[in-house]
Amino acid sequence: AGGDPTGQLQSAVTEIDEMLDLMRQILAEMEDLAKFNELREELRKMISAQQDVRDGTQQQLEDLLKKLQDLPID
């Protein structure tokens, strides 16, 4: 009952190779998702910074218009 295990061992190695390939594919997809999440967060930061610039510019414009309105007109 102790036949040649070579075929079974080769089959096990083949299955492990297939599992490793799948694991590598999953890892690559996870790395892509991580990069996507990093890019998404950077975009959020850029939008927030741009909104801050816009708000600051709007406030300066309002302040300038107020100063112009307060100028005495001859």
All heavy atoms as a GROMACS GRO file, in nm:
protein
  586
    1ALA      N    1   0.082  -0.120   0.000
    1ALA     CA    2   0.000   0.000   0.000
    1ALA      C    3   0.085   0.124   0.000
    1ALA      O    4   0.034   0.232   0.013
    1ALA     CB    5  -0.092  -0.001   0.123
    2GLY      N    6   0.215   0.108  -0.005
    2GLY     CA    7   0.302   0.225   0.000
    2GLY      C    8   0.350   0.265  -0.136
    2GLY      O    9   0.468   0.267  -0.162
    3GLY      N   10   0.263   0.298  -0.227
    3GLY     CA   11   0.301   0.331  -0.364
    3GLY      C   12   0.394   0.452  -0.372
    3GLY      O   13   0.438   0.507  -0.273
    4ASP      N   14   0.427   0.489  -0.492
    4ASP     CA   15   0.516   0.602  -0.519
    4ASP      C   16   0.442   0.735  -0.493
    4ASP      O   17   0.344   0.764  -0.560
    4ASP     CB   18   0.562   0.594  -0.665
    4ASP     CG   19   0.664   0.700  -0.700
    4ASP    OD1   20   0.702   0.779  -0.610
    4ASP    OD2   21   0.705   0.706  -0.817
    5PRO      N   22   0.489   0.815  -0.397
    5PRO     CA   23   0.421   0.940  -0.363
    5PRO      C   24   0.456   1.055  -0.456
    5PRO      O   25   0.408   1.168  -0.438
    5PRO     CB   26   0.469   0.967  -0.221
    5PRO     CG   27   0.607   0.911  -0.218
    5PRO     CD   28   0.601   0.788  -0.308
    6THR      N   29   0.537   1.031  -0.556
    6THR     CA   30   0.584   1.139  -0.643
    6THR      C   31   0.469   1.214  -0.708
    6THR      O   32   0.467   1.337  -0.710
    6THR     CB   33   0.677   1.083  -0.753
    6THR    OG1   34   0.782   1.010  -0.691
    6THR    CG2   35   0.735   1.194  -0.838
    7GLY      N   36   0.370   1.144  -0.757
    7GLY     CA   37   0.256   1.207  -0.823
    7GLY      C   38   0.178   1.295  -0.727
    7GLY      O   39   0.138   1.407  -0.761
    8GLN      N   40   0.157   1.245  -0.606
    8GLN     CA   41   0.084   1.322  -0.507
    8GLN      C   42   0.162   1.448  -0.465
    8GLN      O   43   0.105   1.556  -0.448
    8GLN     CB   44   0.053   1.238  -0.384
    8GLN     CG   45  -0.050   1.130  -0.410
    8GLN     CD   46  -0.074   1.044  -0.286
    8GLN    OE1   47   0.013   1.031  -0.200
    8GLN    NE2   48  -0.192   0.983  -0.278
    9LEU      N   49   0.292   1.432  -0.449
    9LEU     CA   50   0.375   1.547  -0.412
    9LEU      C   51   0.375   1.653  -0.523
    9LEU      O   52   0.366   1.772  -0.496
    9LEU     CB   53   0.518   1.502  -0.381
    9LEU     CG   54   0.536   1.421  -0.252
    9LEU    CD1   55   0.679   1.370  -0.241
    9LEU    CD2   56   0.499   1.504  -0.130
   10GLN      N   57   0.385   1.608  -0.647
   10GLN     CA   58   0.383   1.702  -0.759
   10GLN      C   59   0.249   1.773  -0.766
   10GLN      O   60   0.242   1.894  -0.790
   10GLN     CB   61   0.412   1.630  -0.892
   10GLN     CG   62   0.424   1.723  -1.010
   10GLN     CD   63   0.534   1.828  -0.991
   10GLN    OE1   64   0.646   1.797  -0.949
   10GLN    NE2   65   0.503   1.953  -1.021
   11SER      N   66   0.142   1.701  -0.740
   11SER     CA   67   0.008   1.760  -0.740
   11SER      C   68  -0.002   1.865  -0.629
   11SER      O   69  -0.058   1.973  -0.649
   11SER     CB   70  -0.096   1.650  -0.721
   11SER     OG   71  -0.225   1.707  -0.714
   12ALA      N   72   0.053   1.834  -0.512
   12ALA     CA   73   0.052   1.929  -0.400
   12ALA      C   74   0.131   2.055  -0.435
   12ALA      O   75   0.088   2.168  -0.407
   12ALA     CB   76   0.106   1.864  -0.275
   13VAL      N   77   0.246   2.037  -0.498
   13VAL     CA   78   0.328   2.152  -0.538
   13VAL      C   79   0.253   2.238  -0.639
   13VAL      O   80   0.252   2.362  -0.631
   13VAL     CB   81   0.464   2.104  -0.596
   13VAL    CG1   82   0.538   2.220  -0.663
   13VAL    CG2   83   0.549   2.042  -0.485
   14THR      N   84   0.184   2.176  -0.734
   14THR     CA   85   0.107   2.249  -0.833
   14THR      C   86  -0.005   2.328  -0.767
   14THR      O   87  -0.028   2.446  -0.799
   14THR     CB   88   0.048   2.151  -0.937
   14THR    OG1   89   0.156   2.083  -1.002
   14THR    CG2   90  -0.034   2.225  -1.041
   15GLU      N   91  -0.075   2.266  -0.671
   15GLU     CA   92  -0.182   2.336  -0.600
   15GLU      C   93  -0.127   2.454  -0.520
   15GLU      O   94  -0.188   2.561  -0.515
   15GLU     CB   95  -0.256   2.238  -0.508
   15GLU     CG   96  -0.345   2.141  -0.583
   15GLU     CD   97  -0.419   2.046  -0.489
   15GLU    OE1   98  -0.438   2.081  -0.370
   15GLU    OE2   99  -0.456   1.937  -0.535
   16ILE      N  100  -0.012   2.436  -0.457
   16ILE     CA  101   0.049   2.544  -0.380
   16ILE      C  102   0.090   2.658  -0.474
   16ILE      O  103   0.070   2.776  -0.442
   16ILE     CB  104   0.170   2.493  -0.299
   16ILE    CG1  105   0.120   2.401  -0.187
   16ILE    CG2  106   0.251   2.609  -0.242
   16ILE    CD1  107   0.230   2.327  -0.114
   17ASP      N  108   0.144   2.624  -0.591
   17ASP     CA  109   0.180   2.727  -0.689
   17ASP      C  110   0.057   2.808  -0.731
   17ASP      O  111   0.063   2.931  -0.742
   17ASP     CB  112   0.245   2.664  -0.813
   17ASP     CG  113   0.389   2.621  -0.789
   17ASP    OD1  114   0.449   2.667  -0.689
   17ASP    OD2  115   0.441   2.541  -0.870
   18GLU      N  116  -0.054   2.739  -0.755
   18GLU     CA  117  -0.178   2.808  -0.793
   18GLU      C  118  -0.226   2.899  -0.681
   18GLU      O  119  -0.270   3.011  -0.704
   18GLU     CB  120  -0.285   2.706  -0.830
   18GLU     CG  121  -0.257   2.632  -0.959
   18GLU     CD  122  -0.351   2.516  -0.986
   18GLU    OE1  123  -0.439   2.489  -0.901
   18GLU    OE2  124  -0.336   2.451  -1.091
   19MET      N  125  -0.216   2.848  -0.556
   19MET     CA  126  -0.257   2.929  -0.442
   19MET      C  127  -0.166   3.052  -0.427
   19MET      O  128  -0.213   3.162  -0.401
   19MET     CB  129  -0.254   2.846  -0.314
   19MET     CG  130  -0.305   2.920  -0.192
   19MET     SD  131  -0.321   2.817  -0.044
   19MET     CE  132  -0.155   2.755  -0.024
   20LEU      N  133  -0.038   3.034  -0.447
   20LEU     CA  134   0.056   3.147  -0.439
   20LEU      C  135   0.025   3.252  -0.547
   20LEU      O  136   0.029   3.372  -0.520
   20LEU     CB  137   0.200   3.098  -0.452
   20LEU     CG  138   0.259   3.032  -0.328
   20LEU    CD1  139   0.393   2.968  -0.360
   20LEU    CD2  140   0.273   3.133  -0.215
   21ASP      N  141  -0.005   3.206  -0.668
   21ASP     CA  142  -0.041   3.299  -0.775
   21ASP      C  143  -0.165   3.380  -0.737
   21ASP      O  144  -0.170   3.502  -0.756
   21ASP     CB  145  -0.066   3.224  -0.907
   21ASP     CG  146   0.062   3.175  -0.972
   21ASP    OD1  147   0.171   3.225  -0.936
   21ASP    OD2  148   0.053   3.086  -1.060
   22LEU      N  149  -0.265   3.311  -0.682
   22LEU     CA  150  -0.387   3.379  -0.641
   22LEU      C  151  -0.357   3.480  -0.529
   22LEU      O  152  -0.406   3.593  -0.531
   22LEU     CB  153  -0.492   3.277  -0.594
   22LEU     CG  154  -0.625   3.334  -0.548
   22LEU    CD1  155  -0.692   3.415  -0.660
   22LEU    CD2  156  -0.717   3.222  -0.502
   23MET      N  157  -0.276   3.439  -0.433
   23MET     CA  158  -0.240   3.529  -0.323
   23MET      C  159  -0.165   3.652  -0.374
   23MET      O  160  -0.187   3.764  -0.327
   23MET     CB  161  -0.158   3.454  -0.218
   23MET     CG  162  -0.238   3.350  -0.143
   23MET     SD  163  -0.137   3.243  -0.038
   23MET     CE  164  -0.094   3.356   0.092
   24ARG      N  165  -0.078   3.631  -0.473
   24ARG     CA  166  -0.005   3.745  -0.532
   24ARG      C  167  -0.100   3.840  -0.604
   24ARG      O  168  -0.085   3.962  -0.598
   24ARG     CB  169   0.103   3.694  -0.627
   24ARG     CG  170   0.221   3.633  -0.556
   24ARG     CD  171   0.332   3.591  -0.652
   24ARG     NE  172   0.439   3.525  -0.581
   24ARG     CZ  173   0.468   3.395  -0.589
   24ARG    NH1  174   0.396   3.316  -0.668
   24ARG    NH2  175   0.567   3.343  -0.521
   25GLN      N  176  -0.200   3.783  -0.674
   25GLN     CA  177  -0.300   3.866  -0.741
   25GLN      C  178  -0.380   3.947  -0.639
   25GLN      O  179  -0.406   4.066  -0.659
   25GLN     CB  180  -0.395   3.780  -0.824
   25GLN     CG  181  -0.332   3.719  -0.947
   25GLN     CD  182  -0.426   3.620  -1.016
   25GLN    OE1  183  -0.543   3.609  -0.980
   25GLN    NE2  184  -0.374   3.549  -1.115
   26ILE      N  185  -0.420   3.882  -0.530
   26ILE     CA  186  -0.495   3.952  -0.426
   26ILE      C  187  -0.410   4.063  -0.365
   26ILE      O  188  -0.458   4.176  -0.344
   26ILE     CB  189  -0.542   3.852  -0.317
   26ILE    CG1  190  -0.648   3.759  -0.376
   26ILE    CG2  191  -0.595   3.926  -0.195
   26ILE    CD1  192  -0.682   3.641  -0.287
   27LEU      N  193  -0.284   4.034  -0.339
   27LEU     CA  194  -0.194   4.136  -0.284
   27LEU      C  195  -0.180   4.254  -0.379
   27LEU      O  196  -0.185   4.370  -0.337
   27LEU     CB  197  -0.057   4.074  -0.254
   27LEU     CG  198   0.050   4.170  -0.201
   27LEU    CD1  199   0.005   4.232  -0.070
   27LEU    CD2  200   0.183   4.098  -0.185
   28ALA      N  201  -0.167   4.226  -0.508
   28ALA     CA  202  -0.155   4.335  -0.607
   28ALA      C  203  -0.281   4.421  -0.607
   28ALA      O  204  -0.273   4.544  -0.612
   28ALA     CB  205  -0.129   4.278  -0.746
   29GLU      N  206  -0.397   4.357  -0.599
   29GLU     CA  207  -0.522   4.433  -0.595
   29GLU      C  208  -0.530   4.516  -0.467
   29GLU      O  209  -0.575   4.632  -0.470
   29GLU     CB  210  -0.642   4.338  -0.605
   29GLU     CG  211  -0.659   4.278  -0.742
   29GLU     CD  212  -0.775   4.180  -0.750
   29GLU    OE1  213  -0.865   4.187  -0.664
   29GLU    OE2  214  -0.775   4.097  -0.842
   30MET      N  215  -0.487   4.460  -0.355
   30MET     CA  216  -0.489   4.534  -0.229
   30MET      C  217  -0.394   4.654  -0.235
   30MET      O  218  -0.425   4.762  -0.184
   30MET     CB  219  -0.452   4.442  -0.113
   30MET     CG  220  -0.559   4.338  -0.083
   30MET     SD  221  -0.508   4.217   0.041
   30MET     CE  222  -0.509   4.320   0.187
   31GLU      N  223  -0.278   4.635  -0.298
   31GLU     CA  224  -0.183   4.745  -0.313
   31GLU      C  225  -0.242   4.854  -0.402
   31GLU      O  226  -0.227   4.973  -0.374
   31GLU     CB  227  -0.050   4.694  -0.369
   31GLU     CG  228   0.028   4.613  -0.267
   31GLU     CD  229   0.151   4.546  -0.324
   31GLU    OE1  230   0.160   4.529  -0.449
   31GLU    OE2  231   0.238   4.506  -0.245
   32ASP      N  232  -0.312   4.814  -0.508
   32ASP     CA  233  -0.378   4.913  -0.594
   32ASP      C  234  -0.483   4.990  -0.516
   32ASP      O  235  -0.495   5.112  -0.530
   32ASP     CB  236  -0.443   4.845  -0.716
   32ASP     CG  237  -0.342   4.798  -0.819
   32ASP    OD1  238  -0.225   4.842  -0.813
   32ASP    OD2  239  -0.380   4.718  -0.906
   33LEU      N  240  -0.560   4.920  -0.433
   33LEU     CA  241  -0.663   4.986  -0.352
   33LEU      C  242  -0.599   5.082  -0.252
   33LEU      O  243  -0.650   5.192  -0.229
   33LEU     CB  244  -0.748   4.884  -0.278
   33LEU     CG  245  -0.849   4.808  -0.364
   33LEU    CD1  246  -0.916   4.699  -0.281
   33LEU    CD2  247  -0.953   4.902  -0.422
   34ALA      N  248  -0.486   5.042  -0.194
   34ALA     CA  249  -0.417   5.130  -0.099
   34ALA      C  250  -0.371   5.256  -0.170
   34ALA      O  251  -0.385   5.367  -0.117
   34ALA     CB  252  -0.298   5.056  -0.036
   35LYS      N  253  -0.316   5.241  -0.292
   35LYS     CA  254  -0.273   5.358  -0.368
   35LYS      C  255  -0.393   5.446  -0.401
   35LYS      O  256  -0.386   5.568  -0.393
   35LYS     CB  257  -0.203   5.314  -0.497
   35LYS     CG  258  -0.068   5.252  -0.474
   35LYS     CD  259  -0.008   5.200  -0.604
   35LYS     CE  260   0.118   5.121  -0.578
   35LYS     NZ  261   0.170   5.057  -0.698
   36PHE      N  262  -0.505   5.384  -0.437
   36PHE     CA  263  -0.626   5.458  -0.468
   36PHE      C  264  -0.672   5.537  -0.345
   36PHE      O  265  -0.707   5.654  -0.355
   36PHE     CB  266  -0.736   5.362  -0.514
   36PHE     CG  267  -0.869   5.430  -0.536
   36PHE    CD1  268  -0.891   5.505  -0.650
   36PHE    CD2  269  -0.969   5.420  -0.441
   36PHE    CE1  270  -1.013   5.569  -0.671
   36PHE    CE2  271  -1.091   5.483  -0.460
   36PHE     CZ  272  -1.112   5.558  -0.575
   37ASN      N  273  -0.669   5.472  -0.228
   37ASN     CA  274  -0.710   5.540  -0.106
   37ASN      C  275  -0.618   5.655  -0.072
   37ASN      O  276  -0.663   5.761  -0.027
   37ASN     CB  277  -0.717   5.441   0.011
   37ASN     CG  278  -0.837   5.349   0.002
   37ASN    OD1  279  -0.938   5.382  -0.060
   37ASN    ND2  280  -0.827   5.232   0.062
   38GLU      N  281  -0.488   5.637  -0.096
   38GLU     CA  282  -0.392   5.746  -0.073
   38GLU      C  283  -0.421   5.862  -0.168
   38GLU      O  284  -0.420   5.979  -0.126
   38GLU     CB  285  -0.249   5.696  -0.094
   38GLU     CG  286  -0.201   5.601   0.013
   38GLU     CD  287  -0.068   5.538  -0.022
   38GLU    OE1  288   0.002   5.585  -0.114
   38GLU    OE2  289  -0.031   5.438   0.045
   39LEU      N  290  -0.447   5.832  -0.293
   39LEU     CA  291  -0.478   5.937  -0.390
   39LEU      C  292  -0.607   6.008  -0.355
   39LEU      O  293  -0.618   6.131  -0.366
   39LEU     CB  294  -0.488   5.878  -0.531
   39LEU     CG  295  -0.357   5.832  -0.593
   39LEU    CD1  296  -0.384   5.760  -0.726
   39LEU    CD2  297  -0.263   5.949  -0.616
   40ARG      N  298  -0.706   5.932  -0.310
   40ARG     CA  299  -0.834   5.991  -0.270
   40ARG      C  300  -0.815   6.086  -0.152
   40ARG      O  301  -0.871   6.196  -0.150
   40ARG     CB  302  -0.933   5.880  -0.235
   40ARG     CG  303  -1.073   5.932  -0.208
   40ARG     CD  304  -1.170   5.821  -0.185
   40ARG     NE  305  -1.126   5.743  -0.069
   40ARG     CZ  306  -1.184   5.632  -0.030
   40ARG    NH1  307  -1.285   5.582  -0.097
   40ARG    NH2  308  -1.140   5.567   0.076
   41GLU      N  309  -0.733   6.045  -0.057
   41GLU     CA  310  -0.707   6.131   0.059
   41GLU      C  311  -0.632   6.258   0.018
   41GLU      O  312  -0.660   6.367   0.067
   41GLU     CB  313  -0.629   6.054   0.166
   41GLU     CG  314  -0.614   6.128   0.296
   41GLU     CD  315  -0.747   6.165   0.360
   41GLU    OE1  316  -0.845   6.090   0.350
   41GLU    OE2  317  -0.752   6.273   0.423
   42GLU      N  318  -0.535   6.243  -0.072
   42GLU     CA  319  -0.463   6.360  -0.122
   42GLU      C  320  -0.558   6.456  -0.193
   42GLU      O  321  -0.549   6.578  -0.178
   42GLU     CB  322  -0.349   6.319  -0.216
   42GLU     CG  323  -0.231   6.258  -0.145
   42GLU     CD  324  -0.168   6.352  -0.043
   42GLU    OE1  325  -0.146   6.470  -0.074
   42GLU    OE2  326  -0.142   6.306   0.070
   43LEU      N  327  -0.651   6.402  -0.272
   43LEU     CA  328  -0.749   6.486  -0.340
   43LEU      C  329  -0.837   6.559  -0.240
   43LEU      O  330  -0.865   6.678  -0.256
   43LEU     CB  331  -0.834   6.402  -0.435
   43LEU     CG  332  -0.939   6.478  -0.516
   43LEU    CD1  333  -0.876   6.590  -0.597
   43LEU    CD2  334  -1.017   6.383  -0.604
   44ARG      N  335  -0.877   6.489  -0.134
   44ARG     CA  336  -0.956   6.554  -0.029
   44ARG      C  337  -0.879   6.672   0.033
   44ARG      O  338  -0.936   6.778   0.057
   44ARG     CB  339  -0.992   6.454   0.081
   44ARG     CG  340  -1.106   6.364   0.046
   44ARG     CD  341  -1.145   6.277   0.164
   44ARG     NE  342  -1.256   6.192   0.128
   44ARG     CZ  343  -1.275   6.070   0.171
   44ARG    NH1  344  -1.189   6.017   0.255
   44ARG    NH2  345  -1.379   6.001   0.133
   45LYS      N  346  -0.751   6.649   0.060
   45LYS     CA  347  -0.667   6.755   0.117
   45LYS      C  348  -0.656   6.873   0.021
   45LYS      O  349  -0.662   6.989   0.063
   45LYS     CB  350  -0.529   6.702   0.151
   45LYS     CG  351  -0.527   6.607   0.269
   45LYS     CD  352  -0.387   6.555   0.294
   45LYS     CE  353  -0.385   6.451   0.404
   45LYS     NZ  354  -0.250   6.396   0.423
   46MET      N  355  -0.639   6.844  -0.107
   46MET     CA  356  -0.627   6.950  -0.208
   46MET      C  357  -0.757   7.031  -0.216
   46MET      O  358  -0.754   7.154  -0.225
   46MET     CB  359  -0.592   6.891  -0.345
   46MET     CG  360  -0.451   6.836  -0.352
   46MET     SD  361  -0.418   6.740  -0.503
   46MET     CE  362  -0.448   6.860  -0.629
   47ILE      N  363  -0.870   6.961  -0.213
   47ILE     CA  364  -1.000   7.030  -0.218
   47ILE      C  365  -1.017   7.118  -0.096
   47ILE      O  366  -1.060   7.234  -0.107
   47ILE     CB  367  -1.114   6.927  -0.229
   47ILE    CG1  368  -1.113   6.863  -0.369
   47ILE    CG2  369  -1.249   6.992  -0.200
   47ILE    CD1  370  -1.207   6.744  -0.382
   48SER      N  371  -0.980   7.067   0.021
   48SER     CA  372  -0.992   7.144   0.144
   48SER      C  373  -0.902   7.269   0.140
   48SER      O  374  -0.946   7.379   0.176
   48SER     CB  375  -0.956   7.057   0.264
   48SER     OG  376  -0.963   7.131   0.383
   49ALA      N  377  -0.780   7.251   0.093
   49ALA     CA  378  -0.688   7.364   0.083
   49ALA      C  379  -0.739   7.467  -0.017
   49ALA      O  380  -0.732   7.589   0.008
   49ALA     CB  381  -0.548   7.316   0.042
   50GLN      N  382  -0.793   7.421  -0.129
   50GLN     CA  383  -0.846   7.513  -0.229
   50GLN      C  384  -0.968   7.587  -0.174
   50GLN      O  385  -0.986   7.706  -0.200
   50GLN     CB  386  -0.884   7.437  -0.356
   50GLN     CG  387  -0.918   7.526  -0.472
   50GLN     CD  388  -0.800   7.610  -0.517
   50GLN    OE1  389  -0.686   7.566  -0.518
   50GLN    NE2  390  -0.826   7.734  -0.554
   51GLN      N  391  -1.051   7.519  -0.096
   51GLN     CA  392  -1.166   7.584  -0.033
   51GLN      C  393  -1.120   7.691   0.064
   51GLN      O  394  -1.178   7.800   0.070
   51GLN     CB  395  -1.253   7.481   0.039
   51GLN     CG  396  -1.382   7.539   0.097
   51GLN     CD  397  -1.478   7.588  -0.009
   51GLN    OE1  398  -1.502   7.519  -0.108
   51GLN    NE2  399  -1.531   7.707   0.009
   52ASP      N  400  -1.012   7.662   0.140
   52ASP     CA  401  -0.958   7.761   0.232
   52ASP      C  402  -0.908   7.885   0.157
   52ASP      O  403  -0.931   7.998   0.201
   52ASP     CB  404  -0.844   7.702   0.315
   52ASP     CG  405  -0.891   7.597   0.415
   52ASP    OD1  406  -1.014   7.590   0.442
   52ASP    OD2  407  -0.806   7.522   0.467
   53VAL      N  408  -0.840   7.863   0.045
   53VAL     CA  409  -0.792   7.976  -0.037
   53VAL      C  410  -0.911   8.056  -0.088
   53VAL      O  411  -0.912   8.179  -0.082
   53VAL     CB  412  -0.705   7.925  -0.154
   53VAL    CG1  413  -0.678   8.036  -0.254
   53VAL    CG2  414  -0.574   7.867  -0.102
   54ARG      N  415  -1.012   7.986  -0.136
   54ARG     CA  416  -1.131   8.054  -0.188
   54ARG      C  417  -1.198   8.136  -0.079
   54ARG      O  418  -1.235   8.251  -0.100
   54ARG     CB  419  -1.229   7.950  -0.243
   54ARG     CG  420  -1.352   8.012  -0.307
   54ARG     CD  421  -1.477   7.954  -0.240
   54ARG     NE  422  -1.597   8.014  -0.295
   54ARG     CZ  423  -1.668   8.106  -0.229
   54ARG    NH1  424  -1.631   8.150  -0.112
   54ARG    NH2  425  -1.776   8.157  -0.284
   55ASP      N  426  -1.213   8.078   0.040
   55ASP     CA  427  -1.277   8.149   0.150
   55ASP      C  428  -1.196   8.272   0.191
   55ASP      O  429  -1.251   8.378   0.218
   55ASP     CB  430  -1.297   8.056   0.270
   55ASP     CG  431  -1.398   7.946   0.243
   55ASP    OD1  432  -1.473   7.955   0.143
   55ASP    OD2  433  -1.402   7.849   0.322
   56GLY      N  434  -1.064   8.255   0.197
   56GLY     CA  435  -0.978   8.368   0.231
   56GLY      C  436  -0.987   8.479   0.128
   56GLY      O  437  -0.990   8.599   0.162
   57THR      N  438  -0.989   8.442   0.002
   57THR     CA  439  -1.000   8.540  -0.106
   57THR      C  440  -1.134   8.612  -0.099
   57THR      O  441  -1.142   8.735  -0.114
   57THR     CB  442  -0.984   8.471  -0.243
   57THR    OG1  443  -0.858   8.405  -0.247
   57THR    CG2  444  -0.992   8.572  -0.356
   58GLN      N  445  -1.240   8.537  -0.073
   58GLN     CA  446  -1.373   8.598  -0.060
   58GLN      C  447  -1.376   8.697   0.056
   58GLN      O  448  -1.431   8.806   0.042
   58GLN     CB  449  -1.479   8.489  -0.038
   58GLN     CG  450  -1.620   8.542  -0.024
   58GLN     CD  451  -1.674   8.605  -0.152
   58GLN    OE1  452  -1.644   8.558  -0.262
   58GLN    NE2  453  -1.751   8.711  -0.139
   59GLN      N  454  -1.314   8.661   0.167
   59GLN     CA  455  -1.312   8.750   0.283
   59GLN      C  456  -1.233   8.878   0.252
   59GLN      O  457  -1.275   8.988   0.288
   59GLN     CB  458  -1.251   8.678   0.404
   59GLN     CG  459  -1.259   8.759   0.532
   59GLN     CD  460  -1.403   8.789   0.572
   59GLN    OE1  461  -1.486   8.699   0.578
   59GLN    NE2  462  -1.434   8.915   0.598
   60GLN      N  463  -1.121   8.864   0.183
   60GLN     CA  464  -1.043   8.981   0.146
   60GLN      C  465  -1.122   9.072   0.052
   60GLN      O  466  -1.118   9.194   0.065
   60GLN     CB  467  -0.911   8.939   0.078
   60GLN     CG  468  -0.810   8.881   0.175
   60GLN     CD  469  -0.682   8.840   0.106
   60GLN    OE1  470  -0.674   8.836  -0.017
   60GLN    NE2  471  -0.582   8.807   0.185
   61LEU      N  472  -1.195   9.013  -0.040
   61LEU     CA  473  -1.278   9.090  -0.132
   61LEU      C  474  -1.386   9.166  -0.056
   61LEU      O  475  -1.407   9.286  -0.079
   61LEU     CB  476  -1.341   8.998  -0.237
   61LEU     CG  477  -1.435   9.064  -0.338
   61LEU    CD1  478  -1.362   9.170  -0.417
   61LEU    CD2  479  -1.495   8.959  -0.429
   62GLU      N  480  -1.449   9.099   0.037
   62GLU     CA  481  -1.553   9.165   0.116
   62GLU      C  482  -1.494   9.279   0.200
   62GLU      O  483  -1.554   9.387   0.210
   62GLU     CB  484  -1.623   9.063   0.206
   62GLU     CG  485  -1.711   8.966   0.127
   62GLU     CD  486  -1.766   8.852   0.213
   62GLU    OE1  487  -1.750   8.855   0.337
   62GLU    OE2  488  -1.824   8.758   0.154
   63ASP      N  489  -1.377   9.255   0.259
   63ASP     CA  490  -1.311   9.359   0.338
   63ASP      C  491  -1.276   9.479   0.250
   63ASP      O  492  -1.294   9.595   0.290
   63ASP     CB  493  -1.184   9.305   0.405
   63ASP     CG  494  -1.213   9.201   0.513
   63ASP    OD1  495  -1.331   9.189   0.555
   63ASP    OD2  496  -1.119   9.131   0.554
   64LEU      N  497  -1.226   9.452   0.131
   64LEU     CA  498  -1.189   9.560   0.039
   64LEU      C  499  -1.312   9.639  -0.004
   64LEU      O  500  -1.310   9.764  -0.006
   64LEU     CB  501  -1.118   9.502  -0.083
   64LEU     CG  502  -1.072   9.601  -0.190
   64LEU    CD1  503  -0.973   9.700  -0.131
   64LEU    CD2  504  -1.009   9.527  -0.306
   65LEU      N  505  -1.420   9.570  -0.036
   65LEU     CA  506  -1.543   9.639  -0.076
   65LEU      C  507  -1.597   9.726   0.038
   65LEU      O  508  -1.644   9.837   0.016
   65LEU     CB  509  -1.649   9.539  -0.121
   65LEU     CG  510  -1.621   9.472  -0.255
   65LEU    CD1  511  -1.725   9.363  -0.282
   65LEU    CD2  512  -1.619   9.573  -0.368
   66LYS      N  513  -1.586   9.677   0.161
   66LYS     CA  514  -1.630   9.755   0.276
   66LYS      C  515  -1.547   9.882   0.291
   66LYS      O  516  -1.600   9.990   0.315
   66LYS     CB  517  -1.626   9.672   0.403
   66LYS     CG  518  -1.677   9.747   0.526
   66LYS     CD  519  -1.701   9.653   0.639
   66LYS     CE  520  -1.746   9.720   0.767
   66LYS     NZ  521  -1.806   9.849   0.761
   67LYS      N  522  -1.416   9.867   0.275
   67LYS     CA  523  -1.328   9.982   0.283
   67LYS      C  524  -1.360  10.083   0.173
   67LYS      O  525  -1.359  10.206   0.198
   67LYS     CB  526  -1.181   9.940   0.273
   67LYS     CG  527  -1.129   9.871   0.398
   67LYS     CD  528  -0.984   9.826   0.381
   67LYS     CE  529  -0.940   9.749   0.502
   67LYS     NZ  530  -0.802   9.700   0.486
   68LEU      N  531  -1.388  10.036   0.055
   68LEU     CA  532  -1.422  10.125  -0.056
   68LEU      C  533  -1.553  10.198  -0.027
   68LEU      O  534  -1.567  10.317  -0.057
   68LEU     CB  535  -1.433  10.048  -0.187
   68LEU     CG  536  -1.302  10.001  -0.248
   68LEU    CD1  537  -1.329   9.911  -0.369
   68LEU    CD2  538  -1.215  10.118  -0.289
   69GLN      N  539  -1.647  10.130   0.032
   69GLN     CA  540  -1.776  10.193   0.065
   69GLN      C  541  -1.760  10.299   0.174
   69GLN      O  542  -1.834  10.397   0.177
   69GLN     CB  543  -1.879  10.088   0.112
   69GLN     CG  544  -1.926   9.999  -0.001
   69GLN     CD  545  -2.016   9.885   0.048
   69GLN    OE1  546  -2.029   9.862   0.167
   69GLN    NE2  547  -2.078   9.815  -0.046
   70ASP      N  548  -1.664  10.279   0.261
   70ASP     CA  549  -1.643  10.373   0.371
   70ASP      C  550  -1.562  10.496   0.330
   70ASP      O  551  -1.549  10.589   0.410
   70ASP     CB  552  -1.573  10.301   0.489
   70ASP     CG  553  -1.662  10.197   0.554
   70ASP    OD1  554  -1.785  10.202   0.533
   70ASP    OD2  555  -1.609  10.110   0.627
   71LEU      N  556  -1.506  10.494   0.212
   71LEU     CA  557  -1.428  10.610   0.166
   71LEU      C  558  -1.521  10.731   0.145
   71LEU      O  559  -1.631  10.716   0.090
   71LEU     CB  560  -1.356  10.581   0.034
   71LEU     CG  561  -1.235  10.488   0.043
   71LEU    CD1  562  -1.181  10.464  -0.098
   71LEU    CD2  563  -1.126  10.546   0.132
   72PRO      N  564  -1.476  10.847   0.190
   72PRO     CA  565  -1.557  10.966   0.164
   72PRO      C  566  -1.553  11.001   0.015
   72PRO      O  567  -1.447  11.000  -0.046
   72PRO     CB  568  -1.491  11.074   0.248
   72PRO     CG  569  -1.352  11.027   0.271
   72PRO     CD  570  -1.355  10.877   0.265
   73ILE      N  571  -1.667  11.027  -0.039
   73ILE     CA  572  -1.676  11.062  -0.181
   73ILE      C  573  -1.705  11.213  -0.189
   73ILE      O  574  -1.798  11.261  -0.127
   73ILE     CB  575  -1.785  10.982  -0.252
   73ILE    CG1  576  -1.753  10.832  -0.242
   73ILE    CG2  577  -1.801  11.026  -0.397
   73ILE    CD1  578  -1.858  10.744  -0.303
   74ASP      N  579  -1.620  11.282  -0.264
   74ASP     CA  580  -1.639  11.429  -0.277
   74ASP      C  581  -1.737  11.462  -0.385
   74ASP      O  582  -1.752  11.407  -0.484
   74ASP     CB  583  -1.506  11.498  -0.306
   74ASP     CG  584  -1.413  11.486  -0.186
   74ASP    OD1  585  -1.456  11.431  -0.083
   74ASP    OD2  586  -1.299  11.531  -0.196
   0.00000   0.00000   0.00000
